[in-house]
């Protein structure tokens, strides 16, 4: 039978773990504010931290690639990425690649992001029209 002599030892260890996690969060929050892609070097715990991931996405929408699978399936997170750079859709979950709002948001920025939408939405007339309008708009802007 295992007997615990001093429960204070466990409480102190819990405080150390929480302190270390907060320190790691602060370090990565600062890092992603400078370079969103530094999220690639974070622990899984940090890659699942909504605040850190949103900060990374604001700095570089392609940092969505390094977010946890759970956050790649969160509409708010993915919309933040595709709202800036449509081709970030390639890093979204399959479920959100089939979400019309997410796909249309991506296409408004980058018509060629259509290739990352689900097969179902790639054949949707409204989605196709949005992609064509976006491509035409970008072509006219480049002239």
LINKA-V759884 format. One line per field, one symbol per residue. ss: DSSP state (A for helix, B for strand, O for the rest). psi: psi as a letter, one per 40 degrees, with the letter a starting at -180 (. if undefined). burial: I if it has 16 or more other ideal C-beta (glycine too) atoms within 10 Angstrom, else O. Layout:
BEGIN
ss: ???
psi: ???
burial: ???
END
This chain:
BEGIN
ss: OOOOOOAAAAAAAAAAAAAAAAAAAAAAAAAAAAOAAAAAAOOAAAAOOAAAAAAAAAAOAAAAAAOOAAAAOOAAAAAAAAOOOAAAAAAOOAAAAOOAAAAAAAAAAOAAAAAAOOAAAAOOAAAAAAAAAAAAAAAAAOO
psi: hhhhdhedddddddddddddddddddddddddddhdeeddeiidddeehddddddddddhdeeddeiidddeehddddddddddhdeeddeiidddeehddddddddddhdeedeeiidddeehddddddddddddddddde.
burial: OOOOOOOOOOOOOOOOOOOOOOOIIOOIOOIIOOOIOIIOOIOOOIIOIOOIIIIIIOIIIIIIIIIIOOIIOIOOIIIIIIIIIIIIIIIIIOOIIOIOOIIIIIIIIIIOIIOIIIOOIOOOOOIIOIIOOIOOOOOOOOO
END
